[in-house]
């Protein structure tokens, strides 16, 4: 009798175990869809920031060209001042063109990263590449800021100010620039990159289970 009861309990348990994978499979599909949706949402927000940056760059480039062709010729500017203005505008113009090219390159890369269609491993590799590019971008921006401050020092004549004034100005500029770079990338870029990374890691764990 005990053997018969044991067999019945085993059959009931076996039936339950056979049903559970079906429920688990549905839950897994929901988890995968959720993580993919979250990662795709963060990636789209980064792409939106890149489009905005390209648009701002285009407007800035138009303003520089119009200033060079229409505004500056209407003023009687001394040659040494004109040289400083020209150097400043050329530097900014080249910087904008380079920035727009880079934003377009990374924008296209992100748009071609199809989270819903690509294997998780491929998406992970592409996002790791983009994360590496973003790190290099931060380094490039930091170098650019130093060059900009040096040029600005020369254009504004700060290098002729007293030593204490130059120290104060340099400190203020460095702190301000560091805060801008930190807030821009930490809050607007890396926040979404971290979200994508977390969701991709969750997908990798689910897909290997």
Buried (B, 14 or more C-beta within 10 A) or exposed (E): EEEEEEEEEEEEEEEEEEEEEEEEEEEBEEBBEEBBEBBBBBBBBBBEBBBEBBEBBEEBBEBBEEEBEEEBEEEEBEEEEEEBBEEBBEBBBEBBEEBBEBBBEBBEBBEEBEBEEBEBEEBBEBBEEBBEBBEEBBEEBEEBBEEBBEBBBBBEEBEEBEEEEBEEBEEEBEEEBEEEBEEBBEEEBBEBBEBBBBBBEBBBEBEEE
